[in-house]
Amino acid sequence: MHRRAFLPLALGPLAAGVGAGCLEYLDDDGEEITDPGDVEIVWHDLVRDDPGTEDERVAVWGIVRNVGDRTLTYIEIRATFFGPDDEELESVIENVDGDVSSGEEWAVEVEFPHFGERAAEVERYELEPATGV
């Protein structure tokens, strides 16, 4: 892959009129947690910078939407990176703090934590919502 520019990161939140029901539960501290089903990943791609060098970097870029009925203040997105033979290399959680209203979209980037040869091993990934409050 070649280095790409990611315009949606510069756009910030985008309006989108989507609504859906949600399940809620309490964590050990009694704080209300939103089911990961309240967050939908609407677009994603693996991006590779400086391939074949010691500085090679891999990241997943995506657009995520709040499909729940309420504003979320904390959201976690998990990217699991896989290498040859579907070996899991790393699982990384990126979070979004702030108010993300129902129907709103935002950009997310989850970076593989290693560079160079380790980054070159990444062949595929899985991206999923983890939690939100």
N, CA, C and O atoms as a Tinker XYZ file with bonds, in Angstrom:
   532  protein
     1  N      0.837000   -1.185000    0.000000    73     2
     2  CA     0.000000    0.000000    0.000000    64     1     3
     3  C      0.873000    1.237000    0.000000    63     2     4     5
     4  O      2.033000    1.205000    0.411000    81     3
     5  N      0.305000    2.300000   -0.458000    73     3     6
     6  CA     1.011000    3.564000   -0.481000    64     5     7
     7  C      0.458000    4.473000    0.599000    63     6     8     9
     8  O     -0.651000    4.274000    1.095000    81     7
     9  N      1.229000    5.447000    0.947000    73     7    10
    10  CA     0.792000    6.429000    1.943000    64     9    11
    11  C     -0.460000    7.138000    1.431000    63    10    12    13
    12  O     -0.530000    7.512000    0.260000    81    11
    13  N     -1.456000    7.325000    2.316000    73    11    14
    14  CA    -2.713000    7.945000    1.910000    64    13    15
    15  C     -3.037000    9.123000    2.795000    63    14    16    17
    16  O     -2.650000    9.161000    3.963000    81    15
    17  N     -3.733000   10.066000    2.248000    73    15    18
    18  CA    -4.271000   11.172000    3.043000    64    17    19
    19  C     -5.657000   10.758000    3.511000    63    18    20    21
    20  O     -6.390000   10.102000    2.771000    81    19
    21  N     -6.018000   11.131000    4.720000    73    19    22
    22  CA    -7.300000   10.737000    5.289000    64    21    23
    23  C     -8.117000   11.977000    5.584000    63    22    24    25
    24  O     -8.071000   12.505000    6.695000    81    23
    25  N     -8.861000   12.444000    4.602000    73    23    26
    26  CA    -9.639000   13.658000    4.703000    64    25    27
    27  C    -10.658000   13.647000    5.828000    63    26    28    29
    28  O    -10.783000   14.667000    6.507000    81    27
    29  N    -11.413000   12.548000    6.084000    73    27    30
    30  CA   -12.419000   12.596000    7.141000    64    29    31
    31  C    -11.858000   12.954000    8.522000    63    30    32    33
    32  O    -12.598000   13.488000    9.348000    81    31
    33  N    -10.579000   12.679000    8.802000    73    31    34
    34  CA   -10.020000   13.072000   10.095000    64    33    35
    35  C    -10.087000   14.580000   10.278000    63    34    36    37
    36  O    -10.298000   15.069000   11.387000    81    35
    37  N     -9.908000   15.307000    9.196000    73    35    38
    38  CA    -9.929000   16.762000    9.291000    64    37    39
    39  C    -11.351000   17.314000    9.375000    63    38    40    41
    40  O    -11.541000   18.465000    9.770000    81    39
    41  N    -12.336000   16.524000    9.016000    73    39    42
    42  CA   -13.702000   17.006000    8.989000    64    41    43
    43  C    -14.362000   17.046000   10.353000    63    42    44    45
    44  O    -15.316000   17.800000   10.548000    81    43
    45  N    -13.876000   16.248000   11.313000    73    43    46
    46  CA   -14.498000   16.188000   12.637000    64    45    47
    47  C    -15.817000   15.457000   12.569000    63    46    48    49
    48  O    -16.063000   14.722000   11.612000    81    47
    49  N    -16.695000   15.643000   13.584000    73    47    50
    50  CA   -17.966000   14.936000   13.596000    64    49    51
    51  C    -18.828000   15.296000   12.388000    63    50    52    53
    52  O    -18.882000   16.452000   11.968000    81    51
    53  N    -19.485000   14.303000   11.851000    73    51    54
    54  CA   -20.376000   14.475000   10.715000    64    53    55
    55  C    -21.784000   14.115000   11.147000    63    54    56    57
    56  O    -21.975000   13.152000   11.889000    81    55
    57  N    -22.757000   14.862000   10.703000    73    55    58
    58  CA   -24.140000   14.570000   11.073000    64    57    59
    59  C    -24.663000   13.407000   10.247000    63    58    60    61
    60  O    -24.392000   13.310000    9.050000    81    59
    61  N    -25.417000   12.526000   10.897000    73    59    62
    62  CA   -26.064000   11.416000   10.201000    64    61    63
    63  C    -27.275000   11.018000   11.009000    63    62    64    65
    64  O    -27.137000   10.665000   12.180000    81    63
    65  N    -28.441000   11.063000   10.433000    73    63    66
    66  CA   -29.673000   10.805000   11.174000    64    65    67
    67  C    -30.009000    9.344000   11.308000    63    66    68    69
    68  O    -30.926000    8.866000   10.639000    81    67
    69  N    -29.298000    8.608000   12.154000    73    67    70
    70  CA   -29.560000    7.197000   12.353000    64    69    71
    71  C    -29.858000    6.972000   13.822000    63    70    72    73
    72  O    -29.167000    7.527000   14.677000    81    71
    73  N    -30.852000    6.186000   14.135000    73    71    74
    74  CA   -31.160000    5.873000   15.523000    64    73    75
    75  C    -31.437000    4.402000   15.673000    63    74    76    77
    76  O    -31.911000    3.758000   14.736000    81    75
    77  N    -31.144000    3.849000   16.856000    73    75    78
    78  CA   -31.413000    2.445000   17.130000    64    77    79
    79  C    -31.512000    2.266000   18.627000    63    78    80    81
    80  O    -31.051000    3.112000   19.393000    81    79
    81  N    -32.106000    1.175000   19.043000    73    79    82
    82  CA   -32.193000    0.876000   20.468000    64    81    83
    83  C    -30.856000    0.428000   20.993000    63    82    84    85
    84  O    -29.944000    0.144000   20.218000    81    83
    85  N    -30.725000    0.360000   22.330000    73    83    86
    86  CA   -29.466000   -0.074000   22.903000    64    85    87
    87  C    -29.710000   -0.851000   24.187000    63    86    88    89
    88  O    -30.733000   -0.683000   24.851000    81    87
    89  N    -28.763000   -1.694000   24.517000    73    87    90
    90  CA   -28.786000   -2.405000   25.779000    64    89    91
    91  C    -27.818000   -1.714000   26.710000    63    90    92    93
    92  O    -26.766000   -1.248000   26.271000    81    91
    93  N    -28.153000   -1.638000   27.993000    73    91    94
    94  CA   -27.254000   -1.017000   28.952000    64    93    95
    95  C    -27.062000   -1.955000   30.126000    63    94    96    97
    96  O    -27.956000   -2.739000   30.446000    81    95
    97  N    -25.914000   -1.886000   30.766000    73    95    98
    98  CA   -25.646000   -2.667000   31.957000    64    97    99
    99  C    -24.729000   -1.855000   32.846000    63    98   100   101
   100  O    -24.233000   -0.811000   32.424000    81    99
   101  N    -24.489000   -2.308000   34.071000    73    99   102
   102  CA   -23.656000   -1.583000   35.026000    64   101   103
   103  C    -22.326000   -2.291000   35.188000    63   102   104   105
   104  O    -22.262000   -3.520000   35.192000    81   103
   105  N    -21.248000   -1.498000   35.322000    73   103   106
   106  CA   -19.958000   -2.111000   35.604000    64   105   107
   107  C    -19.818000   -2.309000   37.108000    63   106   108   109
   108  O    -20.765000   -2.049000   37.850000    81   107
   109  N    -18.656000   -2.765000   37.575000    73   107   110
   110  CA   -18.447000   -3.061000   38.994000    64   109   111
   111  C    -18.619000   -1.847000   39.899000    63   110   112   113
   112  O    -18.910000   -2.002000   41.085000    81   111
   113  N    -18.446000   -0.644000   39.360000    73   111   114
   114  CA   -18.595000    0.578000   40.152000    64   113   115
   115  C    -20.007000    1.139000   40.075000    63   114   116   117
   116  O    -20.273000    2.209000   40.623000    81   115
   117  N    -20.918000    0.438000   39.405000    73   115   118
   118  CA   -22.283000    0.912000   39.284000    64   117   119
   119  C    -22.474000    1.935000   38.184000    63   118   120   121
   120  O    -23.550000    2.520000   38.068000    81   119
   121  N    -21.432000    2.167000   37.358000    73   119   122
   122  CA   -21.527000    3.139000   36.276000    64   121   123
   123  C    -22.216000    2.487000   35.077000    63   122   124   125
   124  O    -21.953000    1.328000   34.757000    81   123
   125  N    -23.091000    3.230000   34.422000    73   123   126
   126  CA   -23.822000    2.718000   33.274000    64   125   127
   127  C    -22.890000    2.577000   32.081000    63   126   128   129
   128  O    -22.156000    3.505000   31.740000    81   127
   129  N    -22.925000    1.418000   31.456000    73   127   130
   130  CA   -22.091000    1.126000   30.290000    64   129   131
   131  C    -23.012000    0.875000   29.104000    63   130   132   133
   132  O    -24.061000    0.247000   29.251000    81   131
   133  N    -22.632000    1.353000   27.957000    73   131   134
   134  CA   -23.407000    1.148000   26.746000    64   133   135
   135  C    -22.919000   -0.107000   26.035000    63   134   136   137
   136  O    -21.717000   -0.355000   25.945000    81   135
   137  N    -23.849000   -0.882000   25.540000    73   135   138
   138  CA   -23.522000   -2.057000   24.754000    64   137   139
   139  C    -22.720000   -1.637000   23.527000    63   138   140   141
   140  O    -23.042000   -0.623000   22.909000    81   139
   141  N    -21.673000   -2.400000   23.155000    73   139   142
   142  CA   -20.922000   -2.055000   21.953000    64   141   143
   143  C    -21.804000   -1.968000   20.705000    63   142   144   145
   144  O    -21.399000   -1.379000   19.703000    81   143
   145  N    -23.002000   -2.549000   20.758000    73   143   146
   146  CA   -23.924000   -2.461000   19.633000    64   145   147
   147  C    -24.407000   -1.050000   19.364000    63   146   148   149
   148  O    -24.996000   -0.800000   18.312000    81   147
   149  N    -24.176000   -0.113000   20.286000    73   147   150
   150  CA   -24.538000    1.282000   20.083000    64   149   151
   151  C    -23.570000    1.993000   19.152000    63   150   152   153
   152  O    -23.822000    3.122000   18.731000    81   151
   153  N    -22.465000    1.334000   18.830000    73   151   154
   154  CA   -21.430000    1.925000   17.992000    64   153   155
   155  C    -21.273000    1.062000   16.748000    63   154   156   157
   156  O    -21.093000   -0.152000   16.842000    81   155
   157  N    -21.343000    1.695000   15.588000    73   155   158
   158  CA   -21.236000    0.979000   14.321000    64   157   159
   159  C    -20.030000    1.505000   13.553000    63   158   160   161
   160  O    -19.839000    2.716000   13.440000    81   159
   161  N    -19.228000    0.605000   13.034000    73   159   162
   162  CA   -18.093000    0.989000   12.204000    64   161   163
   163  C    -18.606000    1.037000   10.767000    63   162   164   165
   164  O    -19.017000    0.016000   10.214000    81   163
   165  N    -18.581000    2.218000   10.172000    73   163   166
   166  CA   -19.187000    2.384000    8.845000    64   165   167
   167  C    -18.162000    2.336000    7.705000    63   166   168   169
   168  O    -18.543000    2.129000    6.553000    81   167
   169  N    -16.892000    2.519000    7.999000    73   167   170
   170  CA   -15.834000    2.436000    7.003000    64   169   171
   171  C    -14.513000    2.210000    7.722000    63   170   172   173
   172  O    -14.300000    2.751000    8.807000    81   171
   173  N    -13.607000    1.402000    7.123000    73   171   174
   174  CA   -12.272000    1.204000    7.700000    64   173   175
   175  C    -11.309000    0.713000    6.629000    63   174   176   177
   176  O    -11.715000    0.142000    5.617000    81   175
   177  N    -10.013000    0.950000    6.878000    73   175   178
   178  CA    -8.980000    0.545000    5.934000    64   177   179
   179  C     -7.646000    0.429000    6.664000    63   178   180   181
   180  O     -7.394000    1.149000    7.630000    81   179
   181  N     -6.800000   -0.476000    6.200000    73   179   182
   182  CA    -5.444000   -0.621000    6.720000    64   181   183
   183  C     -4.534000    0.308000    5.934000    63   182   184   185
   184  O     -4.548000    0.302000    4.703000    81   183
   185  N     -3.746000    1.103000    6.637000    73   183   186
   186  CA    -2.852000    2.071000    6.006000    64   185   187
   187  C     -1.422000    1.747000    6.414000    63   186   188   189
   188  O     -1.135000    1.484000    7.582000    81   187
   189  N     -0.535000    1.770000    5.434000    73   187   190
   190  CA     0.872000    1.428000    5.668000    64   189   191
   191  C      1.728000    2.600000    5.208000    63   190   192   193
   192  O      1.664000    2.989000    4.042000    81   191
   193  N      2.527000    3.166000    6.108000    73   191   194
   194  CA     3.445000    4.257000    5.774000    64   193   195
   195  C      4.871000    3.710000    5.715000    63   194   196   197
   196  O      5.235000    2.834000    6.499000    81   195
   197  N      5.665000    4.220000    4.799000    73   195   198
   198  CA     7.082000    3.876000    4.648000    64   197   199
   199  C      7.327000    2.366000    4.557000    63   198   200   201
   200  O      8.187000    1.841000    5.263000    81   199
   201  N      6.576000    1.658000    3.692000    73   199   202
   202  CA     6.741000    0.201000    3.602000    64   201   203
   203  C      8.157000   -0.202000    3.212000    63   202   204   205
   204  O      8.810000    0.462000    2.406000    81   203
   205  N      8.622000   -1.311000    3.804000    73   203   206
   206  CA     9.937000   -1.852000    3.499000    64   205   207
   207  C     11.092000   -1.143000    4.164000    63   206   208   209
   208  O     12.248000   -1.420000    3.842000    81   207
   209  N     10.813000   -0.229000    5.091000    73   207   210
   210  CA    11.878000    0.487000    5.794000    64   209   211
   211  C     11.791000    0.212000    7.291000    63   210   212   213
   212  O     10.832000   -0.392000    7.771000    81   211
   213  N     12.798000    0.662000    8.012000    73   211   214
   214  CA    12.781000    0.538000    9.478000    64   213   215
   215  C     11.688000    1.402000   10.099000    63   214   216   217
   216  O     11.301000    1.184000   11.247000    81   215
   217  N     11.196000    2.370000    9.353000    73   215   218
   218  CA    10.162000    3.281000    9.840000    64   217   219
   219  C      8.748000    2.846000    9.430000    63   218   220   221
   220  O      7.784000    3.577000    9.659000    81   219
   221  N      8.626000    1.664000    8.829000    73   219   222
   222  CA     7.297000    1.226000    8.391000    64   221   223
   223  C      6.325000    1.264000    9.563000    63   222   224   225
   224  O      6.629000    0.810000   10.667000    81   223
   225  N      5.160000    1.812000    9.292000    73   223   226
   226  CA     4.123000    1.997000   10.303000    64   225   227
   227  C      2.811000    1.482000    9.727000    63   226   228   229
   228  O      2.535000    1.665000    8.541000    81   227
   229  N      1.994000    0.831000   10.571000    73   227   230
   230  CA     0.705000    0.309000   10.141000    64   229   231
   231  C     -0.362000    0.842000   11.079000    63   230   232   233
   232  O     -0.170000    0.881000   12.295000    81   231
   233  N     -1.481000    1.249000   10.514000    73   231   234
   234  CA    -2.596000    1.738000   11.321000    64   233   235
   235  C     -3.898000    1.402000   10.617000    63   234   236   237
   236  O     -3.928000    1.177000    9.407000    81   235
   237  N     -4.966000    1.371000   11.390000    73   235   238
   238  CA    -6.302000    1.219000   10.834000    64   237   239
   239  C     -7.002000    2.556000   10.982000    63   238   240   241
   240  O     -7.060000    3.119000   12.076000    81   239
   241  N     -7.528000    3.060000    9.886000    73   239   242
   242  CA    -8.327000    4.274000    9.907000    64   241   243
   243  C     -9.769000    3.870000    9.721000    63   242   244   245
   244  O    -10.068000    2.928000    8.988000    81   243
   245  N    -10.663000    4.577000   10.381000    73   243   246
   246  CA   -12.061000    4.241000   10.230000    64   245   247
   247  C    -12.987000    5.397000   10.548000    63   246   248   249
   248  O    -12.579000    6.419000   11.102000    81   247
   249  N    -14.239000    5.206000   10.184000    73   247   250
   250  CA   -15.320000    6.118000   10.536000    64   249   251
   251  C    -16.305000    5.309000   11.366000    63   250   252   253
   252  O    -16.710000    4.216000   10.971000    81   251
   253  N    -16.687000    5.851000   12.518000    73   251   254
   254  CA   -17.545000    5.165000   13.476000    64   253   255
   255  C    -18.764000    6.035000   13.735000    63   254   256   257
   256  O    -18.663000    7.262000   13.749000    81   255
   257  N    -19.921000    5.402000   13.941000    73   255   258
   258  CA   -21.178000    6.132000   14.153000    64   257   259
   259  C    -21.839000    5.674000   15.454000    63   258   260   261
   260  O    -21.865000    4.484000   15.767000    81   259
   261  N    -22.371000    6.636000   16.202000    73   259   262
   262  CA   -23.198000    6.352000   17.383000    64   261   263
   263  C    -24.593000    6.029000   16.871000    63   262   264   265
   264  O    -25.302000    6.926000   16.413000    81   263
   265  N    -25.003000    4.758000   16.940000    73   263   266
   266  CA   -26.325000    4.349000   16.472000    64   265   267
   267  C    -27.293000    4.152000   17.639000    63   266   268   269
   268  O    -28.417000    3.688000   17.449000    81   267
   269  N    -26.850000    4.508000   18.847000    73   267   270
   270  CA   -27.706000    4.416000   20.022000    64   269   271
   271  C    -28.614000    5.625000   20.140000    63   270   272   273
   272  O    -28.590000    6.528000   19.303000    81   271
   273  N    -29.419000    5.625000   21.201000    73   271   274
   274  CA   -30.403000    6.694000   21.407000    64   273   275
   275  C    -29.898000    7.838000   22.264000    63   274   276   277
   276  O    -30.621000    8.816000   22.457000    81   275
   277  N    -28.678000    7.750000   22.786000    73   275   278
   278  CA   -28.213000    8.807000   23.686000    64   277   279
   279  C    -26.786000    9.211000   23.359000    63   278   280   281
   280  O    -26.092000    8.519000   22.614000    81   279
   281  N    -26.358000   10.317000   23.912000    73   279   282
   282  CA   -25.004000   10.808000   23.737000    64   281   283
   283  C    -24.038000    9.914000   24.513000    63   282   284   285
   284  O    -24.284000    9.586000   25.674000    81   283
   285  N    -22.941000    9.524000   23.868000    73   283   286
   286  CA   -21.907000    8.719000   24.509000    64   285   287
   287  C    -20.749000    9.632000   24.905000    63   286   288   289
   288  O    -20.398000   10.545000   24.158000    81   287
   289  N    -20.154000    9.391000   26.079000    73   287   290
   290  CA   -19.050000   10.227000   26.536000    64   289   291
   291  C    -17.704000    9.509000   26.491000    63   290   292   293
   292  O    -16.659000   10.150000   26.597000    81   291
   293  N    -17.718000    8.187000   26.335000    73   291   294
   294  CA   -16.473000    7.416000   26.264000    64   293   295
   295  C    -16.725000    6.187000   25.411000    63   294   296   297
   296  O    -17.659000    5.429000   25.672000    81   295
   297  N    -15.900000    5.984000   24.394000    73   295   298
   298  CA   -16.078000    4.864000   23.480000    64   297   299
   299  C    -14.727000    4.208000   23.242000    63   298   300   301
   300  O    -13.721000    4.896000   23.067000    81   299
   301  N    -14.703000    2.883000   23.234000    73   299   302
   302  CA   -13.488000    2.130000   22.935000    64   301   303
   303  C    -13.667000    1.361000   21.628000    63   302   304   305
   304  O    -14.694000    0.719000   21.405000    81   303
   305  N    -12.651000    1.438000   20.771000    73   303   306
   306  CA   -12.611000    0.690000   19.523000    64   305   307
   307  C    -11.370000   -0.201000   19.577000    63   306   308   309
   308  O    -10.268000    0.276000   19.850000    81   307
   309  N    -11.555000   -1.502000   19.314000    73   307   310
   310  CA   -10.445000   -2.466000   19.375000    64   309   311
   311  C    -10.047000   -2.898000   17.967000    63   310   312   313
   312  O    -10.893000   -3.271000   17.155000    81   311
   313  N     -8.740000   -2.841000   17.693000    73   311   314
   314  CA    -8.187000   -3.380000   16.457000    64   313   315
   315  C     -7.290000   -4.547000   16.836000    63   314   316   317
   316  O     -6.410000   -4.414000   17.687000    81   315
   317  N     -7.514000   -5.680000   16.208000    73   315   318
   318  CA    -6.665000   -6.849000   16.404000    64   317   319
   319  C     -5.912000   -7.058000   15.100000    63   318   320   321
   320  O     -6.515000   -7.194000   14.035000    81   319
   321  N     -4.590000   -7.082000   15.194000    73   319   322
   322  CA    -3.726000   -7.199000   14.023000    64   321   323
   323  C     -3.222000   -8.640000   13.908000    63   322   324   325
   324  O     -2.817000   -9.248000   14.899000    81   323
   325  N     -3.251000   -9.179000   12.679000    73   323   326
   326  CA    -2.854000  -10.561000   12.430000    64   325   327
   327  C     -1.715000  -10.614000   11.429000    63   326   328   329
   328  O     -1.627000   -9.788000   10.521000    81   327
   329  N     -0.841000  -11.602000   11.610000    73   327   330
   330  CA     0.282000  -11.806000   10.714000    64   329   331
   331  C      0.102000  -13.067000    9.903000    63   330   332   333
   332  O     -1.020000  -13.517000    9.670000    81   331
   333  N      1.227000  -13.642000    9.470000    73   331   334
   334  CA     1.170000  -14.877000    8.684000    64   333   335
   335  C      0.442000  -15.983000    9.445000    63   334   336   337
   336  O      0.507000  -16.055000   10.672000    81   335
   337  N     -0.241000  -16.827000    8.711000    73   335   338
   338  CA    -0.984000  -17.955000    9.282000    64   337   339
   339  C     -2.024000  -17.513000   10.303000    63   338   340   341
   340  O     -2.348000  -18.262000   11.225000    81   339
   341  N     -2.549000  -16.299000   10.143000    73   339   342
   342  CA    -3.574000  -15.750000   11.037000    64   341   343
   343  C     -3.139000  -15.686000   12.506000    63   342   344   345
   344  O     -3.971000  -15.739000   13.411000    81   343
   345  N     -1.840000  -15.573000   12.725000    73   343   346
   346  CA    -1.307000  -15.424000   14.082000    64   345   347
   347  C     -1.646000  -14.024000   14.601000    63   346   348   349
   348  O     -1.372000  -13.027000   13.933000    81   347
   349  N     -2.246000  -13.955000   15.801000    73   347   350
   350  CA    -2.555000  -12.647000   16.382000    64   349   351
   351  C     -1.269000  -12.002000   16.864000    63   350   352   353
   352  O     -0.549000  -12.565000   17.688000    81   351
   353  N     -0.985000  -10.800000   16.337000    73   351   354
   354  CA     0.233000  -10.081000   16.693000    64   353   355
   355  C      0.009000   -9.128000   17.857000    63   354   356   357
   356  O      0.826000   -9.078000   18.776000    81   355
   357  N     -1.077000   -8.377000   17.834000    73   355   358
   358  CA    -1.393000   -7.390000   18.875000    64   357   359
   359  C     -2.880000   -7.085000   18.838000    63   358   360   361
   360  O     -3.532000   -7.200000   17.800000    81   359
   361  N     -3.397000   -6.698000   19.983000    73   359   362
   362  CA    -4.745000   -6.161000   20.080000    64   361   363
   363  C     -4.620000   -4.808000   20.770000    63   362   364   365
   364  O     -4.075000   -4.713000   21.870000    81   363
   365  N     -5.125000   -3.771000   20.124000    73   363   366
   366  CA    -4.955000   -2.400000   20.610000    64   365   367
   367  C     -6.324000   -1.751000   20.753000    63   366   368   369
   368  O     -7.169000   -1.868000   19.865000    81   367
   369  N     -6.539000   -1.070000   21.868000    73   367   370
   370  CA    -7.788000   -0.351000   22.083000    64   369   371
   371  C     -7.517000    1.141000   22.025000    63   370   372   373
   372  O     -6.638000    1.650000   22.720000    81   371
   373  N     -8.272000    1.834000   21.196000    73   371   374
   374  CA    -8.221000    3.291000   21.099000    64   373   375
   375  C     -9.522000    3.812000   21.685000    63   374   376   377
   376  O    -10.568000    3.184000   21.526000    81   375
   377  N     -9.470000    4.949000   22.359000    73   375   378
   378  CA   -10.710000    5.470000   22.949000    64   377   379
   379  C    -11.000000    6.880000   22.471000    63   378   380   381
   380  O    -10.117000    7.619000   22.036000    81   379
   381  N    -12.286000    7.220000   22.571000    73   379   382
   382  CA   -12.771000    8.548000   22.224000    64   381   383
   383  C    -13.431000    9.113000   23.468000    63   382   384   385
   384  O    -14.397000    8.540000   23.972000    81   383
   385  N    -12.924000   10.226000   23.969000    73   383   386
   386  CA   -13.546000   10.928000   25.089000    64   385   387
   387  C    -14.255000   12.154000   24.527000    63   386   388   389
   388  O    -13.765000   12.801000   23.601000    81   387
   389  N    -15.397000   12.458000   25.092000    73   387   390
   390  CA   -16.144000   13.626000   24.627000    64   389   391
   391  C    -17.585000   13.229000   24.403000    63   390   392   393
   392  O    -17.969000   12.090000   24.668000    81   391
   393  N    -18.370000   14.144000   23.927000    73   391   394
   394  CA   -19.784000   13.884000   23.692000    64   393   395
   395  C    -20.015000   13.553000   22.223000    63   394   396   397
   396  O    -19.798000   14.385000   21.342000    81   395
   397  N    -20.456000   12.334000   21.977000    73   395   398
   398  CA   -20.786000   11.884000   20.633000    64   397   399
   399  C    -22.289000   11.627000   20.618000    63   398   400   401
   400  O    -22.759000   10.631000   21.167000    81   399
   401  N    -23.032000   12.519000   19.995000    73   399   402
   402  CA   -24.489000   12.452000   19.980000    64   401   403
   403  C    -24.985000   11.297000   19.125000    63   402   404   405
   404  O    -24.266000   10.782000   18.268000    81   403
   405  N    -26.220000   10.901000   19.372000    73   403   406
   406  CA   -26.874000    9.868000   18.582000    64   405   407
   407  C    -26.855000   10.262000   17.107000    63   406   408   409
   408  O    -27.225000   11.382000   16.756000    81   407
   409  N    -26.426000    9.342000   16.246000    73   407   410
   410  CA   -26.374000    9.597000   14.816000    64   409   411
   411  C    -25.096000   10.260000   14.340000    63   410   412   413
   412  O    -24.878000   10.371000   13.133000    81   411
   413  N    -24.246000   10.702000   15.254000    73   411   414
   414  CA   -23.025000   11.411000   14.880000    64   413   415
   415  C    -21.926000   10.422000   14.478000    63   414   416   417
   416  O    -21.849000    9.317000   15.015000    81   415
   417  N    -21.080000   10.830000   13.530000    73   415   418
   418  CA   -19.938000   10.037000   13.087000    64   417   419
   419  C    -18.648000   10.736000   13.476000    63   418   420   421
   420  O    -18.609000   11.960000   13.602000    81   419
   421  N    -17.596000    9.959000   13.664000    73   419   422
   422  CA   -16.285000   10.535000   13.948000    64   421   423
   423  C    -15.212000    9.605000   13.411000    63   422   424   425
   424  O    -15.445000    8.415000   13.203000    81   423
   425  N    -14.033000   10.170000   13.192000    73   423   426
   426  CA   -12.900000    9.418000   12.666000    64   425   427
   427  C    -12.118000    8.800000   13.809000    63   426   428   429
   428  O    -12.040000    9.365000   14.900000    81   427
   429  N    -11.537000    7.627000   13.552000    73   427   430
   430  CA   -10.711000    6.953000   14.546000    64   429   431
   431  C     -9.485000    6.366000   13.845000    63   430   432   433
   432  O     -9.569000    5.909000   12.705000    81   431
   433  N     -8.358000    6.385000   14.533000    73   431   434
   434  CA    -7.133000    5.757000   14.046000    64   433   435
   435  C     -6.587000    4.880000   15.157000    63   434   436   437
   436  O     -6.407000    5.333000   16.287000    81   435
   437  N     -6.322000    3.611000   14.826000    73   435   438
   438  CA    -5.732000    2.679000   15.787000    64   437   439
   439  C     -4.404000    2.231000   15.188000    63   438   440   441
   440  O     -4.369000    1.584000   14.142000    81   439
   441  N     -3.316000    2.582000   15.863000    73   439   442
   442  CA    -1.982000    2.319000   15.340000    64   441   443
   443  C     -1.405000    1.025000   15.910000    63   442   444   445
   444  O     -1.498000    0.768000   17.110000    81   443
   445  N     -0.811000    0.217000   15.039000    73   443   446
   446  CA    -0.061000   -0.957000   15.473000    64   445   447
   447  C      1.138000   -0.445000   16.262000    63   446   448   449
   448  O      1.821000    0.466000   15.796000    81   447
   449  N      1.421000   -1.002000   17.451000    73   447   450
   450  CA     2.424000   -0.393000   18.333000    64   449   451
   451  C      3.892000   -0.640000   17.977000    63   450   452   453
   452  O      4.777000   -0.186000   18.701000    81   451
   453  N      4.168000   -1.344000   16.887000    73   451   454
   454  CA     5.552000   -1.640000   16.511000    64   453   455
   455  C      5.834000   -1.087000   15.114000    63   454   456   457
   456  O      4.916000   -0.868000   14.323000    81   455
   457  N      7.106000   -0.867000   14.825000    73   455   458
   458  CA     7.535000   -0.316000   13.551000    64   457   459
   459  C      8.441000   -1.299000   12.824000    63   458   460   461
   460  O      8.821000   -2.332000   13.373000    81   459
   461  N      8.780000   -0.968000   11.588000    73   459   462
   462  CA     9.750000   -1.742000   10.823000    64   461   463
   463  C      9.293000   -3.144000   10.494000    63   462   464   465
   464  O      8.181000   -3.343000   10.005000    81   463
   465  N     10.158000   -4.133000   10.765000    73   463   466
   466  CA     9.872000   -5.520000   10.414000    64   465   467
   467  C      8.606000   -6.046000   11.085000    63   466   468   469
   468  O      7.836000   -6.781000   10.467000    81   467
   469  N      8.388000   -5.674000   12.344000    73   467   470
   470  CA     7.169000   -6.134000   13.040000    64   469   471
   471  C      5.923000   -5.595000   12.350000    63   470   472   473
   472  O      4.939000   -6.319000   12.203000    81   471
   473  N      5.950000   -4.337000   11.926000    73   471   474
   474  CA     4.807000   -3.755000   11.220000    64   473   475
   475  C      4.609000   -4.426000    9.860000    63   474   476   477
   476  O      3.477000   -4.585000    9.403000    81   475
   477  N      5.702000   -4.817000    9.219000    73   475   478
   478  CA     5.609000   -5.465000    7.913000    64   477   479
   479  C      4.910000   -6.821000    8.010000    63   478   480   481
   480  O      4.372000   -7.307000    7.015000    81   479
   481  N      4.909000   -7.435000    9.190000    73   479   482
   482  CA     4.260000   -8.733000    9.381000    64   481   483
   483  C      2.736000   -8.653000    9.336000    63   482   484   485
   484  O      2.070000   -9.663000    9.105000    81   483
   485  N      2.182000   -7.466000    9.553000    73   483   486
   486  CA     0.724000   -7.321000    9.593000    64   485   487
   487  C      0.145000   -7.594000    8.219000    63   486   488   489
   488  O      0.484000   -6.923000    7.244000    81   487
   489  N     -0.739000   -8.593000    8.149000    73   487   490
   490  CA    -1.382000   -8.949000    6.885000    64   489   491
   491  C     -2.860000   -8.592000    6.868000    63   490   492   493
   492  O     -3.417000   -8.295000    5.811000    81   491
   493  N     -3.499000   -8.618000    8.032000    73   491   494
   494  CA    -4.913000   -8.272000    8.092000    64   493   495
   495  C     -5.242000   -7.805000    9.500000    63   494   496   497
   496  O     -4.395000   -7.860000   10.392000    81   495
   497  N     -6.471000   -7.345000    9.698000    73   495   498
   498  CA    -6.898000   -6.852000   10.990000    64   497   499
   499  C     -8.391000   -7.080000   11.150000    63   498   500   501
   500  O     -9.098000   -7.346000   10.179000    81   499
   501  N     -8.861000   -6.972000   12.380000    73   499   502
   502  CA   -10.286000   -6.931000   12.697000    64   501   503
   503  C    -10.518000   -5.686000   13.535000    63   502   504   505
   504  O     -9.736000   -5.387000   14.438000    81   503
   505  N    -11.571000   -4.970000   13.246000    73   503   506
   506  CA   -11.894000   -3.738000   13.963000    64   505   507
   507  C    -13.292000   -3.892000   14.545000    63   506   508   509
   508  O    -14.231000   -4.268000   13.844000    81   507
   509  N    -13.421000   -3.594000   15.850000    73   507   510
   510  CA   -14.724000   -3.766000   16.496000    64   509   511
   511  C    -14.907000   -2.771000   17.634000    63   510   512   513
   512  O    -13.935000   -2.366000   18.272000    81   511
   513  N    -16.151000   -2.378000   17.888000    73   511   514
   514  CA   -16.436000   -1.543000   19.070000    64   513   515
   515  C    -16.223000   -2.402000   20.310000    63   514   516   517
   516  O    -16.566000   -3.584000   20.321000    81   515
   517  N    -15.653000   -1.799000   21.360000    73   515   518
   518  CA   -15.458000   -2.524000   22.614000    64   517   519
   519  C    -16.526000   -2.106000   23.626000    63   518   520   521
   520  O    -17.380000   -2.921000   23.976000    81   519
   521  N    -16.502000   -0.872000   24.100000    73   519   522
   522  CA   -17.516000   -0.387000   25.025000    64   521   523
   523  C    -17.726000    1.099000   24.842000    63   522   524   525
   524  O    -16.973000    1.766000   24.133000    81   523
   525  N    -18.740000    1.600000   25.479000    73   523   526
   526  CA   -18.982000    3.047000   25.495000    64   525   527
   527  C    -19.803000    3.423000   26.707000    63   526   528   529
   528  O    -20.594000    2.617000   27.198000    81   527
   529  N    -19.624000    4.646000   27.199000    73   527   530
   530  CA   -20.433000    5.153000   28.327000    64   529   531
   531  C    -20.945000    6.529000   27.991000    63   530   532
   532  O    -21.647000    7.140000   28.797000    81   531
